[in-house]
Amino acid sequence: DACCVPISEIITVEETDTHGKRYSSGKWQKMEKPFAFTVHCVKRARRRRWKWAQVTFCCAEEPLCHLWLRVLQELLGALTSRPKHLLVFINPFGGKGQGKRIYERKVAPLFTLASVTTEVIVTEHANQAKETLYEINTDSYDGIVCVGGDGMFSEVLHGLIGRTQRDAGVDQNQPRAALVPSPLRIGIIPAGSTDCVCFSTVGTNDVETSALHIIVGDSLCMDVSSVHHHGALLRYSVSLLGYGFYGDIIKDSEKKRWMGLARYDFSGLKTFLSHHCYEGTVSFLPARHTVGSPRDRKPCRAGCFVCRQSRQQLEEEQKKSLYGLENTEEVEEWKVVCGKFLAINATNMSCACPRTPRGLSPAAHLGDGSSDLILIRKCSRFNFLRFLVRHTNQCDQFDFAFVEVYRVKKFQFLSKHMEDEDSDLKERGKARFGPVCSDSPPCCCPVSNSSWNCDGEVLSSSSIEVRVHCQLVRLFARGIEEDTK
């Protein structure tokens, strides 16, 4: 059968005898005729998965076999994008606690086959990966790999971005600061509960697929949003920034970690039945530079045209700002939306996962320098349920009168009942014997504020300022490939 394999998707080549025994490349041994060599490569499987495949080629003459081997090895050696030395962080507690086992059984053998050397750190406490990246010398590594869920990826992301800004002398607490992209790529080996980032950038949460993307040296630029409160950086976000419904879910689920993964379903049902809405004001700056829209049904795919064009137009806008035009333009373009909301969501990617294959915003793009801002106004429980069900099917989930969606570069949110933290502490100090409602207020007390869900972490400050940084980080990925028929 004919077999066509791109050089960029060949893992390695080895000398092979007719009995299937392989010899390490560079060490020639006498073989029985016919002479043969084996090509280890990537094979496409169903549902966007990649598999490790082997193809053996036979040659009638030994010099011809050696010539093929030498030429293929030279071609592979010329691929400069491939990593040779990686720093690997393994979260042994995330998901079902299988991170270390998954890496040792499924990933490490592939890295060894591809001659990729690694330094492995099994984390023992939260934020260890972030702290390590701040301290160590990263010059000897070609990339950082995280084995775990979205929380582990967030740790590595914060450590890498923070270290890069510190070395460049950039103040992260300044909301208008131009952040410097990191030269290192991040690889994700999915071993968590949702693996949203991996699913949205590769199209599957299959471990072998992610490992092969790292080995072949794929590169995908991705937007990152910075979240500030009163001039201080709170966190960076790459997937979901949610207030109201999703904020309440993550806050309630944190108290029920003993339930395992079932806590998300329990907290989701509880939050849906409580049906709290929150009043506030959303101000946003529309993304005029993008060539797409949240409802154009054009999802982000490998080699995305929208991301390329949007970045070029954004760079042209930034050049204009050098002449002092930015401030006047922003004053004219800022939009304000007030009201009562069941949920406010901002997504830098589709946020797809196995439960919601199309995600919260199916047409969101990974590197177009914008975020999709979704506002769900107060409505009945039945209508809100209809909206949630749309996430699991092919229907337009924004086709409701109570749902608004905008593509934005920046946005701010201010809760109507938000008070300054210092004055709030003073008031509580004065009213020592008065009723103090904490996380679960009784029915007689109105619910004034929710929390923000920032990539699965709780942000207690409801008043925030968010800015999208175009293509700030790079992943070992190529985007979701179109299904081949």
Secondary structure, DSSP 8 states (H G I E B T S, - for coil): ------GGGEEEEEEE-TTS-EE-TT------SSEEEEEEEEEE-GGG-EEEEEEEEEESSHHHHHHHHHHHHHHHHT-TTS-SEEEEEE-SSSTTT-HHHHIIIIIHHHHHHTT-EEEEEE--STTHHHHHHHHS--TT-SEEEEEESHHHHHHHHHHHHHHHHHHHT--TT-TT------SSEEEEEE-SS--HHHHHHHS---HHHHHHHHHTT--EEEEEEEEEETTEEEEEESSEEEEEHHHHHHHHHHTTGGGTTHHHHHHHHHHHHH---EEEEEEEEE-TT-S--TTS-----TT-HHHHHHHHHHHHHHHHHTTT-HHHHHHHH-EEEEEEEEEEEEESS----SSSTT-SSTT--SSSS-EEEEEEES--HHHHHHHHHGGGSSS-TT-STTEEEEEEEEEEEEETT---HHHHHHHHHH-TTS----SS--TTS------EEETTEEE----EEEEEEEEEEEES---------
